[in-house]
Amino acid sequence: MGGFLSHLKPEKNTEVLDATCGPIRGNIYKHGEKIVDGYLGIPYAKPPVGNLRFKKPVAADKWSEPLNCYEYGPGCPQAGNFSVLCHDWMVFDEEKCLNLNVFAPRWKSDEFPKGLPVMVYIHGGGFEVGYSAYSHDYSLTGTIPLRDVIVVSINYRLGPLGFLTTGDDVAVGNYGLWDQTLALQWVQDHISSFGGDRDNVTIAGTSAGGINSQSLLEWYQSQPVDLFKKTAEIPRDFSGFIYFGPNFDGDFFPKPMEELRKEAPKLDAMITIGEYEGLGMIMMNPACPDRHNHLKNLKTAIADAYSPEVTKNHEDVQKKLFDAYTKASFDYLMKTETVENPILGELPFKAATHGSDHPYLLGDGVATKFNPTEEDFKVMEIMGTLVSNFVKYGNPNGKNKSGNWEKYNLKQPNKYFKIDYPKSEMRENFQNGRLEVFEEIKKDDNRYQKIILGNAN
């Protein structure tokens, strides 16, 4: 049948939910005897146009007539190098893009009498592209929501509309982060209408969404929110990708980041990293249109610039270089391996790359090539259990902490939890020192940039 539940269509619910944001209708997603209700494209802010362009978002007014929330709302206008990820089916509308989606289990849980835990998912895309509709709605409801968790996914302004700054009061930037903050406030104000617990909210994100999660943590210093973050901190000066992103503005970030990190509350964090995380960044870079030939040229480029000891193994060199894109700080560290790459579908070798864990967590993407095998379904089950445990209890090992994923220990910095089938376990020597030689490469930014972009002589 192809995909994971993406061939199914939901039933439109004619009954009206009298939510505090306004009356709405949504979809019915059936999974055996369980039903998940989905409300797509709920506006959480007024249109960010006219006098509200390049301004902080303003909360949407409550409406009085029933709003049909059957389809994903438009995404925010896309820009920059990652536009290669856009597809013809995507709809972008600046006026209507500040919307969110709620996927709520219909049943109640005796374990959570105040309401179900909530996971707010922030999409990635380098702050330039991205869309809450990346996950197929029926497929998504077959993952985390079936584990007593409400999933909320959001859109926010991107590129210059979301992060342009002039360095003065004309345009201070960080509007995309203010959008996310307003969406989180919407959750606080209205999620109880959908059966959620406003006091048990976890922020989740992939790629730039993970960086957003970290930024929001440092801004929400006094808020009792849990944090689930996936962080890929890509240095701006040689990344070749990020042209618009968060900046120190004295407002959203009232103090330098180093100070905010020290003052922010200590909350649990969880990170997933693909076995060859950085590879996906290379493969998506439009500066590499002939990607496979570019991969073949990497060995020569590095060999010309550096010691022959670096280039003994061609494939290993490729993977080491790609890994140089990823660095992170964390409480729990998990490395995943997948049999095939379901995101790009065009890699010269099998690898779990940047973003390839997304379908294992939130189901089939509407533009991906994810046709899961039996082993993939097993890995999906493992990841879904770990992440939902973290959302519900703040620990991937569950309420009774009976699992074997150890908390990150500074005294053993290279220990990590490897998710694989048939066995997931703690292991030693994360990345096995593979990046040491490339720390030297990064000291010469110009040459490193040329190697990454395929322009080395």
N, C-alpha and C positions, 0 to 999 in steps of 0.2 A: 504493500500500500504506500510505502515511502513516507519518510518523516515520522514524527512522534505525535499522533493525534491531530496533526495539522490538516488532515483530510476531512475532519468533522466540522460541522457548523452548529453553533448554539441555537437554542430556541429563544425567541424574543418573549420576554415576560410582559404581559399587559397590565399586571398589577403595579401599583404605584407605591414606592417607598417614600414615606414622609420624613425625609432627612432634614437635619437642621440647616443645611445649605440651600434646601429647596426640594420640592417633590421630584423624583426621578424614576425612570424605568430602566431596567437593564436586561442582561442576557442570563439564560439558564444553561449551565454546563453540567452535564450528568456524567458521573463516574461510578457505574454500578448503582449502589443504593445511596451514594453520596451526591449532594448537589452543591455546586459552587455558584454564587451569584457574581456576575461581573458588570461593572458600570464603567463604560469607556468614554473618555473625552469630557470629563467633568471640568468645567472652568473654575479655576481657583483664583484668578486675577483678572482685572479689567484689561482690555486690549492694550498692549504696550506700544501704541502708535500716537502720532500727534504730539501733544504736550507730555505724554508719558514715555516717549522714546528716549533712550539714554537716561532714564530715571528709575528710581526704585519702583517695584511693582506695587499696585494698589489692589487690595482684596476685592474679589468679585462681590457684587450685591446679591442678596438672597432673592431667588426668583419665586414666583407664586404659581405659575402654570407648570404642569408636569414636563420634564425635560427627558427626551428619549436619548439614552446613552447606550446605543447598540453598537456603534462603530468607533474605532480609534479616532481621536481628534487629530487635527493637523499638527505636524511638527514645526519647530522653529526654523527659519531660513538657514540653509547650510552654507558654509564657506570654507575656503582654504584647501590644503593639500589632500584632505581625507574625503573630498567630494567623490572620489572614486568608489566609495562605499555606498553612494546613493543609488537608488533604483527607480525605475519608471513608475512603480506603483505608489511611491511615497508622495504624500501630499504635504506641502509646506505653506503656511499662511501666517504671516507676522501678526495679524490682527487677532487670530483665534488660537495661537499656539500654546498659550499658558494654560494647559489642561493636564489632568491626571486621570489615572485609572485605578479602580478598586476591585480586587478579586477577593471576595469574602465567603468563607464556608458558611453554609446556611445553618449548620447544626451548632449547638451550644456544647461547651465542655465543662464538666464538673470540676476539672482541674483548674480552670481559669474562670471563676465566678464573676470577676469584674469585666470580663470580655477577653477575646482572643488576643494573643500577642500580634504585633504588627511589624512587618518588614517594609521599609520604604526603599525602593530600588532607584538609584540614580544612574542613568545610562552613561557610557563612556563616549569617546570620539574626539579626544584631543581638544576639547572646548570649541571645536569648529563644526563638527557634525554630530549626529546622534538623534535618536528617536525612541520614544517609549514604546512604539509599535514594533520594534525589532523582534520581540517575542510573539509567536503566534498565540492568540488569546486562548484557544482551546487547549493547546499544548501546555501553556503556562499553568492553567488551572489543574493540570494533572501532576504537578510537582509539589512545591512548597505548600500551597493551600490545602492539600489533602492531609497535611500534618498539623492541623489546627493552627495555622498561621494566616493572617490576612496580608496580602501583598498589595502594596501601593506603588505604582510606577509613575514617573513624572516627566514632563517636558520643561525645558528652561532655555532662555535665550543663549545663543551661541555666537562665536566669531565676533565681529565688530559690534553687532547689536547687543551682545552680552558682556563684552569685556573691553571695548574700546576705551582708552583713557587718554586725555590730553595733558595730564599732569597738573590740572588745575580744577576749579569748580565747574567748568563747562561740561566736562565728562570725566567723572571720577573712576568709572569702571566698576567691575565686579557685580554688574546687574544680574548676571546669571546666578551668582551665589545668593543674591537677595531673592531671586525667584525661588530658589530651592528652600531658602529659609521661610518664605511665605507658604510654600507647599507644606512644609513641616508644621507650620502654625495651623494650616487648614486641617491637618491630621489631628492636631491637638483639639481643635474646635469641633470637628464633625465625625471623627472615626467611630465614636460610640453609636452613631446612627446605623452603622454597618456591623455592629457587634464587636468592635475592637476596644482594646484597653489603651487609653491615651498615655498611661504611665508605664507601658511596656512596649516601647518603640525602638527598633533597631534600624540604623542607617546602613544600607548596603550599596556598593558601587563597583563597577568594573572600569579599569583604566582611569580615564579622567574622572569618572564617577567615584572612584576610590580616593583620588586626590580631593575631590569635593567633600567626601565624607570626612577626611582629615581636617579640611578647612572649616567645615561646619562644627566639628568637635571643638576646635580652638575658639570659635566664635560663641558657641553655646556653653560657656564656662559654667554657668549656674543652672543649666537644664539637666534634669535626671533622665538623659537618654543613653541607651546602650550604643555601642558602636561595633559594626562589622564592616571592615574596610579591606579593600584590595588596593594596594598602593603600587604605582609604577612611577617613581619620581624621575622624570627625564630631564637632564640638564638642558636649559633653554639654549645655551650658546652653541651647542653642536648637535641638537636633536634633529634639525631639519624639518620638524613637524609643527611645533606649537608656536603660532604667531600671536594668538590672542589667548589670554588666560588670566587667572587671578593675579592681582598686584597689590602691593602695600599702599593703601589709600588713606589710612588714618581714620577710617570710618568702620567698614566691615572688619578690617584688621586694625584696631585702635592702637596696637603696639607692634613692634617687630615680631616676626614669627618665633624667633628664639625665646622671647619673653612669654609669648602666649603659650608656647609648649610647656614652659615651666609652671604656668599658672593654671592650665587646663586641668579639669578633674581627671583622675586616673581611672579610666574605664577599660574594660576588656576589649581587645581587638583581635581579629582573625583575618588571616591573609591566605589566599590561594595563589600559587605561582605555577605556571606551566613548566614542564621539563625544559623546554627551550622557549622561554617567555618572549625574548626579544625578537625572535624570528618573524612573528606576525607583523611587527612594526616595519621591518624591512620589506616584507612582501606587499604591504599596503602602500608603500611610498610611491607616489606617481613619478618620482624622479628615477625610478627603476622600471620603466615600461617593459623592458625585456628581462624579466626577473630571473629566469633560469640561466641565461647567459651571464647575467650579473653575478649570480652565485658562483659560477665557474671561474669568474675573473677575480674573486676575492683572494684566492690563494696567491695569485700572481701579484696583486696589489700589495698585499702584506709582505710577501717575500722580497719585493723590491725595496720596501721601506725599512724592514726590520730583519732581525736575525733569522737565519734559516732554521734555527731550532724551533721557532714559532710554528712553522708550516710543515711539520713532518706528516701530519694527517690532515688531508684536505677537508673532510667532512667535519672533523673535530674543530678545525679553525673556524669554519663557518658558524658552527653552533656557539663557540666561545665568543665570537664577535657579536652575534645577535644577543647573547646574554648580557653584554655590556650595557644594553639599554635599560636594564632593570635593576633597581636597588630599592630596598624597603626596610622599614622598622616595624616591629610586630610584637604581639603577645603570644599568639599561636601561629605557627608556620606550617603550611601544608603544601606539598608539591604533588601535582597530579600528572598522570601519564594517560594518554588516550591512544587507541590503536590507530585511528585516522584523525586528520584535522577536519572538523566539520564546518569550519568557518570559511576558509579560503578555498579549499579543495584543489590547490594547485602547487603544493609543496613538493620539492624534489626528494624528500625523505619523510618518513612517518615521524610525527612529533606533536607534542602538546604545546601549542604556542599561545601567544597573547590573545586572550579572549576565548580560547577553545574550551574552557570550562563552563562558559555561559549556557550552552544547551543542556549540559548535565545538571545544571542548577534550575534553570527556568524554562526548559523545554525547547522545542524546535523554533528556530528563527524563520521568519517569513522569507528571508533572502539567503538562507544558508543551505548547505548540502548535507544535513544531518540525517542519515539513515541508520539508526542505532542497531547494533548487533545485540545478541544476548549478553555479551560481556559489557557492552555499553549500558544496557539496562541495569546490570548489577552495580556498575560504578555510579549510575544515577541514583540508585537506591542508597548507596553508601553516602554520597555527597549530600543528598537531600536530608538524610538523617542527621548528619553532622551539623549542617547549617541550621536546620530547624531546631535542633537542640540548643545551638548557640543563641538563636533568636529567643527561644522560650526560657532558657535557664542561664544564659550567659556562659555556658560551658558546652563545647561540642560533644563531650562524653555523656551528656544527659543529666537528668535530675539527680540521679544517684552517683554520678561521676564514675560509672563503671567501665568506661572505655579506656583505651590505652594511649590517647593523644596527650602527651605531656605538655605542660605550659612552658613557654619559652624561658630559657635560663641563660642569663648573661655569662655564666661560668662555662656553659657548653653551647656556644653560639652557633655551631654548625649542625646541631641536632634538628631534625625535622620529621614530620609525619608524612609518609608517602602513601597516597591513595592509589590503589591498584587492585586488580582482580587476578587471582582469587584471594590475595592477602594484602591488607593495609597495615602498616606498622611504623614504629619509630625507627629512624635510621640516623647514621652518623655522616658527617662530612658533606653538608649541603653544598652543592655546586663543586665540591671537591677541589677548591682552589683554582678553578678554571679561569677566573677573571684577573689573576695577579698580573699576568703579562700585559693585559690590556689597560691596567691602571697606568702603566708607562705610556702606552699609546695615547691615552686621553690627555697626557700632559702637553702634547702637541695638537691643539684643537684643529688647526687648519688641515693638517695631514689626516687626522681622524675623520674630519668632515668629508674630505675627498674620498677616503676609503669607503665610508658609509654610502655616499651618493654614487659611487662607481666612477669617479673622475680622477682617481689616482693615476699618475704617470709611471 
